[in-house]
Structure formats: C-alpha cells, structure tokens
C-alpha cells in the first residue's frame, strides 16, 4: 500500500466566493510516497441547508438539498509514486440561495474528493467549502421607498393610585440599508404623566426563524444606542444614529427553512413601552434616481372636472369650458319691457346667487386681489345672469344660460377668460338693452359690470 502525503482541493485563482449561475473550477492534488491501488477518484459538489434543535449542532433534524453533482476524474488502477493533479468543473444553479451560518441552521456549499480503495483498505476523502452570494438589490423590492414610522400610546400606574400616559412616536429615514450605511432614528416622547420616565433606547435587531415542526426564533441585538430620560409633563424629540455592521441579507431567496428579518426597536426602560420599525438589509443600496415619481394629473383636466359645465345636463356643444373657441349663440330675442325691480327682501330670498357687492376684492383663484377698474373675466363668470334681471331696463333670456353661468357656484375652477381691454369705457346710462352677444367676440369680451347694470 502506498502512503498518502497530500490530498487537497484548490479552486482556480483561489476564489472562494461565487454567484448563482456561475461555474466553479479547480484541481484535486494527490501526493503519494508509494504507489496506491484505487478503484476510482471522484469529486462531488453539493449545497444544502440543515436545521438542528441544539445550538451549533451538526445533527440535522431537517435538511433541504439545492444541488448535488459528482464526477469521476480517475478510473480503477494504480497511482504511481509522486504528485497527481485532476481538474474539475461544476455549474452552480441559478436558484441556489446565499450562504448562511446561524446558531440553529446553516446553508453550506462544498467540494469533496474521494479515493475509493479495494476492500479492507482505507478510503481517503477531503473537502473544501466555498461561499455563495446572491446580491439583494434593494431597488427591486416593493414598498421600499420613503420612511418607516410607527406610534404607540401606553398607560401605566404609579404611586398605587395615579395613572399616566406616554405617547411614543418613532421613524427611520429609509426602509432599506446596506452594511456601512447609517440608520437615522428619530423619536418623539410625550410624557403626559406626573412621573419621569426612564431612558430611551434604539436597537438594531435580527430575528432568524428556523422552520421545523416547532419553529425556532433566534432574536439577538446587533447594535444599540441610548438616550436620556423624559421628565413629567414634558415632550422631547430624540435623534441618534446606528451604523449597520456586516450582516447577512434579509432575503434568502430559494431557501424555505430559514427566514431572516431585521427591525429597529425603540423602547423606554420605565414604563415598558416599545415599538418596532421593520427594515431591509441588502447588498445594493437604494438609488434616489431610480425612485418612482408620482405623475400628477394635468391641471387642465382637474379644472374641467370641477366646472359646472361638466356636471350640467345640457349638450356638450353649449358648454364654455374652453375660452378660446367661440360658441354659436342663438338669435337674440326681441327686447321686452324690463321687469319691475323687486324689493331687497325678495332679493335675499331668491334662489339664484346674487351679484358681488361693490367692495368685493377677492380674486376668483388663489385669493389674489383683483383690480377694481378691470375685473377679470373669471370673476364675471361667477355672477349669475339672473342677478342682472332685477336692474331696470335689462332682461336676460333663459336660453342664454347655455354657458353654464346661470347656475355657477361661488367657487368656479373653470378656465379663466382674458382681461378686457383697458381702453373700454363704461356703458352709457341711457342704454337699456343688453349687449348684442350674437355679433360680439363673447366670451372674449366681458359682460357689463355690476356698477354698469345698477346705473342703467
């Protein structure tokens, strides 16, 4: 029998970290002091997950296999004295999860080599582990943008009889981090009791769940920062930072036996008040350039929905939502005698909206002041034409309400009309008929103002 002096596995370029879908290659080196009779030399590459009930125990109670490949690099024969090398190459499946080592379970990847000898002879074997890293891109996760916030209200009893209330609100600046980044923690504590409460603390927590018949939850504190106490009746805002150390990623895609979660726990020592802020730990940090933008609706469409013309039951041809197109006006009826002006008591009880008072200065949009000498068309459209029917010598036919002005609400959000020409003067007082809207450039030209109607 020969004597085995060296039996080891070497990866090409001494690489030990691989990615799913990548190939792993290397050589098996055997150094013999004497010739060795063997049946076969085999190389195996496998990956699996094992779960145990005891801490750091290798007796797996549940296993999950990801891949297992074996090749034969030498057949039956005799290995001569000296050094022998055998190359190998395996393809790692794209669905294999990231390597992990925990207290109650592991995800292991390794390459093993075997020398099968004849019966009653000693077999030889060796193995070498490698690590698999499947990058977790935080930008590809759902609901990852924005801040993570939470609040809790806790009532407690002190001095046997008195009760107090504490309101705790906390948030983190992001929902996803990578190792080396800083978690900005902000907390607001409102002590509504007559007793000072204990110190506030923020902790980065890791919870690993091992799926067996009776799942095991392994929760441990990764990092912790602590603040001061809050006196009775005071409200305090507290800020601090937590640096994320090197940690396994949150998601082990492809593994059904191990689940990793991270959260920031904000708590008060006395009374016992706490809340959790779930976060994600990944390998590719969030890129603000990839943040989805909320597309706002066009303002023109929003204004069109709020206009009275859009809710009117009249035909679309008679709406005035667009101030550029000049609608076709019906023939002006023959003038009729003006109705007798009604008393002010009847005006106040009339269902139609009244015209604005003389000292009305509020703009139609945004609360901006309006020029008294040149009111804009928008403000004129807010006034009902029926209001002018009470002025002596004026009459508005009912068929002129097709513009949607007769039932216009006090807050109109339709398209605004252009301002009237500054050179236009006041209407002569002796004119008792309304303007000829059939031949004018209406609605580019403003209707008579309130003062003009009253003077007639």
Buried (B, 14 or more C-beta within 10 A) or exposed (E): EBEBEEBEBEBEEEEEEBEBEBEBBBBBBBBBEEEBEBBBBBBBBBBBBBBBBEEEEEEBBBEBEBBEBEEEBBEEEEBEBEEBEBEBEBEBEEEBBBBBEBBBBBBBBBBBBBBBBEEEBEEBEBEBEBBBBBEBBBBEBEEBBEEBEBEBEBEBEBEEEEEBEBBBBBBBBBBBBBBEBEBBBBBBBBBBBEBEBBBBBBBBBBBBBBBBEEEBEBEEEBBEBEBEBBEEEEEBEBEBEBEBEEBBBBBBEBBEBBBBBBBBBBBBBEBEBBBBBBBBBBBBBBEEEEEEEEEEEEEEEEBBEEBBBBEBEEEEEBBBBBBEEEEEBEEBEEEEEBEEEEEEEEBEEBEBBBBBEEEBEEBBBEEEEBEEEEBBBBBBBBBBBBBBBBBEBBBBEEEBBBBBBBBBEEEBBBBBBBEBEEEEEEBEEEBBEBBEBEEEEBBBBBBBBBEBBBBB
